[in-house]
Amino acid sequence: MHSAPSVSYPVGRSSFLAGLLGVLWLAGAMVCWPVWHEQGVTDWRAAVSIGATLLAGACAFWWWCRLPSGRLLWDGGQWSLQVTGVPAVVPATGTVRVALDLQSRLLLQLEGLATDGARAWLWLDASADPLRWHALRCAVYSRAMTDTQPDAGAVAP
């Protein structure tokens, strides 16, 4: 079994994710609409729901703006993340797990690859680099080649 070839894939803010967050925010606002319409803006319940809706939208926008941009790298043995604007002598290395696969979009969970070493999430779109998309998909589903794996052509004693 051969390991997937090395690949470098651009990461950044996804317009699909922005649209998804916008639709979810709009759905939440539509759920609150009857309260706003019935009670009027002067009622405390309407004011709280309006405030919570605006706060949720602002938090989602702030989170989306802070998503890392740079390159996700696979060298056949390990993953690394090079974040644009963050000087690092050695890029952080760790593991990548597929959380959601929509064929032309991937939601990846990164362990140890965030700049602070915590768990991070990346939403990748095929449109970011269509020529490398297949190689990236092969890499996220492959196992890293290690020295402890037996050679496929070797005969056991």
VOGU-3710 file (C-alpha; in Angstrom, 3 decimals, decimal comma):
1> mhsapsvsyp> 0,000/0,000/0,000  1,419/3,355/-0,979  0,925/6,533/0,970  -0,851/9,438/-0,661  1,465/11,880/-2,436  2,522/15,036/-0,699  0,162/17,941/-1,176  -0,042/21,605/-0,263  -3,567/23,034/-0,173  -4,659/26,629/0,472
11> vgrssflagl> -6,856/27,268/3,508  -8,808/30,387/4,333  -12,271/31,782/4,785  -14,857/29,815/2,863  -17,645/31,683/1,103  -19,776/28,550/1,411  -19,318/28,621/5,185  -20,173/32,331/5,255  -23,381/31,595/3,369  -24,203/28,697/5,684
21> lgvlwlagam> -23,686/30,867/8,763  -25,832/33,593/7,180  -28,660/31,172/6,460  -28,540/29,819/10,021  -28,579/33,345/11,429  -31,500/34,276/9,188  -33,391/31,157/10,297  -32,874/32,193/13,921  -34,103/35,707/13,146  -37,203/34,294/11,435
31> vcwpvwheqg> -37,958/32,181/14,522  -37,821/35,360/16,624  -39,965/37,348/14,180  -43,332/36,376/15,749  -42,100/37,620/19,152  -40,939/40,906/17,642  -44,122/41,339/15,635  -46,545/40,410/18,427  -44,865/42,080/21,391  -43,370/45,125/19,739
41> vtdwraavsi> -39,862/46,385/20,261  -40,737/47,958/23,618  -41,472/44,602/25,305  -38,491/43,142/27,214  -38,820/39,707/25,562  -38,577/41,248/22,122  -35,615/43,370/23,172  -33,790/40,313/24,585  -34,455/38,228/21,474  -33,335/41,069/19,187
51> gatllagaca> -30,177/41,526/21,241  -29,433/37,788/21,269  -29,997/37,543/17,519  -27,687/40,479/16,809  -25,065/39,107/19,213  -25,187/35,665/17,582  -24,711/37,226/14,143  -21,805/39,353/15,361  -20,123/36,356/17,025  -20,509/34,215/13,898
61> fwwwcrlpsg> -19,053/36,986/11,739  -16,159/37,548/14,182  -15,392/33,801/14,252  -15,507/33,551/10,444  -13,149/36,542/10,088  -10,656/34,915/12,469  -10,429/31,614/10,587  -6,796/30,849/9,727  -5,469/31,335/6,226  -2,343/29,779/4,820
71> rllwdggqws> -1,505/26,288/3,606  -2,312/22,802/4,861  0,619/20,509/4,072  0,881/16,723/3,861  4,350/15,278/3,278  3,353/11,612/3,198  4,041/11,138/6,883  2,633/14,079/8,783  0,352/17,086/8,514  1,424/20,649/9,121
81> lqvtgvpavv> -0,298/24,008/8,940  1,481/27,149/7,809  -0,586/30,139/8,855  -0,089/33,366/6,903  1,296/36,167/9,022  2,408/33,933/11,898  6,194/33,635/11,941  7,174/30,092/12,814  10,508/28,399/12,428  8,849/24,980/12,332
91> patgtvrval> 5,189/24,701/11,336  2,907/23,006/13,844  2,357/19,301/13,176  -0,494/17,070/14,227  -3,362/14,967/12,990  -6,268/15,653/10,654  -9,673/13,962/10,881  -12,547/14,309/8,431  -15,630/15,542/10,291  -17,852/16,090/7,232
101> dlqsrlllql> -17,311/15,172/3,598  -19,571/16,784/0,980  -17,399/15,685/-1,982  -16,535/19,235/-3,070  -16,162/20,490/0,498  -14,465/19,068/3,582  -14,791/19,988/7,230  -11,568/18,909/8,945  -10,783/18,655/12,640  -7,151/19,479/13,368
111> eglatdgara> -5,458/18,160/16,509  -2,258/19,963/17,466  -2,102/22,042/14,272  -3,548/25,274/15,620  -1,104/28,038/16,491  -1,898/27,557/20,199  -1,818/23,743/20,001  -5,564/23,413/20,581  -8,146/21,713/18,388  -9,092/23,707/15,316
121> wlwldasadp> -11,503/23,322/12,438  -10,986/24,047/8,750  -13,585/24,196/6,028  -11,961/23,445/2,650  -13,543/24,020/-0,757  -12,558/22,311/-4,003  -12,760/25,683/-5,740  -9,704/26,934/-3,783  -7,401/24,691/-5,870  -9,302/22,299/-8,169
131> lrwhalrcav> -6,129/20,682/-9,519  -4,981/19,556/-6,045  -8,402/18,668/-4,631  -8,170/14,947/-5,466  -4,665/14,702/-3,965  -5,913/16,398/-0,779  -8,836/13,988/-0,493  -6,472/11,045/-0,954  -4,193/12,442/1,754  -6,906/12,996/4,375
141> ysramtdtqp> -8,116/9,424/3,955  -4,651/7,813/3,836  -2,558/6,523/6,683  0,899/7,904/7,226  3,799/5,673/6,207  5,998/4,867/9,200  9,149/2,828/9,703  7,236/0,266/11,778  4,903/-0,764/8,950  5,961/-4,004/7,259
151> dagavap> 7,070/-3,856/3,632  4,250/-5,097/1,380  6,710/-7,132/-0,727  8,537/-8,728/2,203  7,980/-12,361/3,052  7,356/-13,116/6,702  9,790/-15,686/8,225
//
